[in-house]
Amino acid sequence: MAIITTIDDFKPIYKRRVPKMFYDYAESGSWTEQTFRENVSDFEKIYFRQKVAVDISNRTTASQMIGQDVAMPVALAPVGLTGLQCADGEIKAARAAEAFGVPFTLSTMSICSIEDVAAATTKPFWFQLYCMNDRPFIENLIDRAKAAGCSALVITLDLQILGQRHKDIKNNMTAPPKLSIKNMINMATKPRWCMGMLGTKRHDFANIIGHATGVESLTSLSEWSANNLLKTLNWDDLDWMIKRWGGKVVLKGIQDVEDAKMAVKTGADAIVVSNHGGRQLDGALSSIRSLPDIIDAVGDDIEVWMDSGIRSGQDVAKAVALGAKGVMIGRPFVYGLGAMGQAGVTKVLDIIHKELDTTVALCGERCVDGMDRDNLLVPKGFRGDWEMMDKTSKQK
């Protein structure tokens, strides 16, 4: 068995054990994948200031996210189709997160239903909501999440239309996968995955089928999304969703300072600086480069988190030092889940926690919440020095 010391160590195992279409679904971005790549590489441009001869005993990575105690400022992000990366994947990831002491967020596009995950766990989890045309369906999802005891609603704002993901199109990705000759040959090389799927009844979009108006079966995620995502979404639409929920709300998908200011006005409890993992607008700034300006603009008014690009505990430390109150991770836990199931997710969290704890210590801090920009060396121009077009020049 390979010795695993980093998140990247999971990837070859994950690739070997999971069908190609689901590996590609996670490990890809839209169009040229520029933003997908820079989400990760831009972290490398930030350096730490190492400190010595300071007391680093009695350290803690414990923190809070929207008032919830967490073992470290990390939450598992909503990831669609997680139950096809590994049989009952959402349940396994939720259990690992609960045992570790970090939040788990269930996607609307999950394979295991809200009720499935609630029955398999003992503590509240978070539920992620897409903004769709079918208002009765959204109301039903919110009510089901409330009935299941979910402690926060994460509303995704950056999916009014799907960014083109070339690999998903080329793989003709469906849920469950179509039994084409190409797919069957590939799945035949994944016996562990096949046995897991044969042992569960959960293969479809359980939160949607039988709940969305007129939907009794669903295979193509992209086709359904194209017809149902709310292209007319505006800030006023969030008002009724937030009121119907009546609890903690997180708005995910903020990349622009002006959008962040509008998000504050909704009364939400937190925002997530995110570009959907580079799967929406290719050519957008990486989340870590967008973060500082948004922190400066609204960080005193609302909790600001970030996701997209986190691959280590050091990345977590950098985001927190720049001002984020927490981060969300998607691909790292999917790598672990696809490679080793629930134990893999636990191992991913262990690795991130150890890296975070050691990094905080070597920066001369005893508490992760004590990290700030004084602990970093950020290159000049990291945020960007952009030529801004005003409306007058744009009209010319």
N, C-alpha and C positions, 0 to 999 in steps of 0.2 A: 504494500500500500504506500502510495506517495506521501511524503511528509508535507503537510500543508502549513505554511507560515504566513501567506499573504492571500488577499482576495483573488488575485490573478491565478494562484495555484489551483483554484476550483475550475477554471474555465476549460482546460483540456478534458477534465473528467466530465464536466457538464456537457461538453460538445460530443463526447463519446457515448453518453448515455441517453440523450434526448433527441428525438427526431429533428431533422435539419430545419424544418419550417418553424419549429418553436424556438430552437436556438437562434435562428436568424431573426425571429420576431423580437427577441430581447436584445440581441447584440447587433443592432443596426439603428440608423437614423434616417431622416428624410433626405431626398435628393442626393447631393454630393457628400453628405454626412460631415460637412465642415463643423457645424455646431456640435454635433455628437462627439467629434474628436476633441474640439477645443474645450468642451466642458471638463474634460479630464486634464488636458495638457496645460491649461491656464493655471491650474493649481501649482504646477511646477515652477512657475515664475515668482511665486511668493516664498520667502525664506523666513526661518525662525531666528530669533536672537537667543543664543544659548547663555544661560546664567549659571554661575558656580558659587559655592560657599554660601548657600542659603538653605534654610530648613525646609526639606521636602518630605518630612514625615507626616503621618496621618492625612494622607491625600484622599480626595474623593472626586469621583466623576458625577456624582448625583446632582440632579438639577430638577427643574420643573418646566413643563411645556403646557401652556394654557391652564395653569394651576394644578396639573397632574404631576405627581412625583414620578420621576424616571431615573433609572439606574445610570443613564448617560443621556445627553441631549440628542437622542437619535430616535426616530420613529420609522417603522416600515411603511414605505409609500404604497399607494394603491397601484397594483399592476394587473392589467387584464389578462385573462387566460392562465392565471397561475396554476389552476387545477389541471392544466394540460402540460405543464412543465414537469409535474410529478402528481401521481394520483392523490386526490384530496389535498392538493397543494395549499390552498388557502387555510384549511384547518391545521395543517402541520406548521405552517409559518406562524399562524396566530398562537398556537400552543407554545412554540419556541419563544416568541416575543413575550408572551405572558410570563413564562417561567424566568425569563431574563430580567424582566422589569422595564420593558420599553413598549410603546404603543404599536398596535398593528392596525393598518387601514385597509378595509375591504373595498375592492373596486365594484362599481356597478356592473362592469363586464367580467365578473368573476364566474367561475365554474361552480363552486360551492355557494349556496345561497346564504343570505343573511341569517336565516334560521338555522342552517347547518352549522355555521361557525359559532353562533350563540350557544347551541346545544353542546358543542365540543369544547367550550372554554368556560372559565369560571369568573372572569373579570371582564368589564366592558371593553369593547374595541371601538374603533372609529369607522365611520362609513363614508365613502366617497360618492358624490353625486355628479353626474353629467347633466348639463342643461339641455333638455330635449323639447320637441314640439308637443309631445303628449303630456299635457299638464296633469290629467288624472293619474297617469303612470308615475309622474314625479311625486305627486301627493301620496300615492300608495307606497312608493319607496321610502319616503320620509316617515310615514306612519309605521311601516314595518321595522325600520331602523330604531325608532323610538320604542316600539314594543319589545324589541330584542335587547334593549338596554344600552344601545350605543351611546358613548359619552361625548362624541363630537361629530359634527357633519363637516366634511371636507368638500367644498364645491369647486370643481375644476372649471376654470374660465377660458382656457386656451384651446378648447376643442369645439369650435363652432363649425369647423370643416376639417377634414383629415388632410394632413400633409402627406404628400406621396412618398410611400416607403417602397422603394423598388423591389427589395427582397421579398416582401409580403406578396406583391403582385406576381413575381416570377415563381414563387413557391405555391401560388394559388391557395393561400392559407385559409383553412376553414376549421370550424370547431363543431363536432369532432372532425378529424382529418378525413378527406375523401379517400376511399380505398382504391386509388389508382395504382397502376403497376409500379410507377416511380415511387409512390409513397410506401407501398407494401414492401418493396425491396429495401428501402431505407429503414422502415420500422423493424424489419426482420433482423437488422443488425443491432437493435436496442431491446434485447429480451427482458431486461430489468424493468424498463418503462412499460413494455407490453403486459407483463405479468401484473404490474401495479394497476394498469387501466382495466384489465379483465376483472380485477378484484373490487372495483367500485362501480356504482351506477351513475356517478356524476361525470358527464361528458359534455354537457351543453351549458348555455348561459342561463343558469338557474334563477337569477334575479330578474330576467327578462321574459323568458318563455312562460306563457300562462299568466303573465302579469301585465305586460304591455298590451295595449289595445290591438286585438286582432292578430297577435303573434303566438302561434302554437308550435312553431319550429323555426330554427334559425341556424344557418351554417356560416354565412358570409358576414363577418364583423364589419368589413368596410362597406358592404352594400347597405346593411341596416343602418349604420352610422350616417352614411351619406344622406339617407332619407329622413332621419329622425333628429339629428343634431339641430339645436336652435340657432339658426343663422341670424335671426333678428335680436339676439340677446343684447340687452342693455342693462345699465346699473339698476334701473327701477325693477327689473324682473327679479333681482335678488331679494327685494324687500319681502315679497310674499313667502318665498322659500325660507328665509331666515325667521320670519314670524311663525310660520307653520312648525318649524323645527323647535324653536323656543329654548335652545340650549347653546352650547359652545359651537362656534362656527369658524372654520378656517377657509380662506380663499386662496386657491392654488393656481399658479400660472401667471404671476405678475413679473414683468420684465422692465417696465417703464415707470419712471418717477411719477408722472401724472396719473397713471393707473393706480399706483400705490396710494396716492392722495385720495382718489375716488374710493378706493377700497376701505380706507379708514372711515369715510363718511357712512358706510353701510352699517357700522357698529359691530363688524366682525371682530373676533378675538385675536386672530393671527392671519398673516399672509405668508405665502410661500413664494419666494423668488425662484422661478422655475421656467424652463423652456421645454417642458415635457420630455426631458432626456434627449433633446435634439431630434425629436420625432415629429415636430410640427414645422415651424418656420426655419428652414435651413438658412444660414447666413446671419442669424440673430446672434447677439453677444452671448458668451458663456454666462451661466448663472453667477459664477464667482466674480466675474468682472462687473456684472450688473449690481451685485449686492451692496457695495459701499455707498453708492449714491442714494439708493433706496433707504438704507439705514440712516443716512444723514438727513433724509427728507422726512421720514415718518417713524423712525426707531423709538422716539419718545412717546409716540401715540398708540402704537400697536406692536405686538410681538412680530418680529420678522424672522422667518426661517428661510432655508434654501434647500433645493435639491438639484439634481442633474450634475453628475461628475464626481460624486463622493465615492472613493474607492479605498479609503483607508482611515484609520483613526487620526492620522496626521491631517487629512483633508478636513475632518470634523473640527480639529483644533484650529485650523486656519479660518474656517467659516465662523466659528465662535469668536475668535480673536478679532475678526472684522466687524463683529456686532450681532451676528445671528444668535437668536435664543435657542435654536435647535436646527437640525437637519433631517431630511427624509432620505432613505436609501431604497432603491428599487432593484437595479441590476445586481448589486452584491448579494442580496439575500436570494434572488432567483438563481444565481450561479450555485450557491450552496444547496438550495432546495433541489435543483435539477441533478446535482452531483450526488447528494447523500440524503435527501429527504429532510425531515425535521432536524436530525442531528447536524446536517450541513448548515442549516440556518443558525443553529446554536453556535456552531464553530465560527461562522462569519461574525456573529455578534461578539464572541470571545476575542477574536483577532482585532476587531475595531476597538473594543474596550481596552485591551492591553496596549495597543499603539497609542490610543488617546491618553491613557494614564501615564505612560512613559514619556510621551512628548510634553505633556503639561509639567511633569517633574523636571525635565531637562531645560524647560523654559523658566524654571525657578518658581513655579506656582504650585500650590497645594490643592487648589480647587479649580475645576474646569471653568466655573463662572468667573474666576479671577483673570482669565485670559482676555487681553484687549490688544489694541493696535500697537502698543509699546512692545509687545512680544514678537512683532513681525518686522520684516524688512520687505516693503512693497516697492517695486520699481516705479520710477517716475513714468507717468503716462499709462499706468496699468488700467485705469478706468477708461482711458481713451480721450483724445483731444479732437472732437469732431466738428466738422463744418456743418452747422445747422442751417437748414433751408427754412426761411420764414415764408408765410403764405404769399407775400408779394413777389418774392423771387421765384417761387414755385409756379405762379401764374405766368410769368414771363417765359 
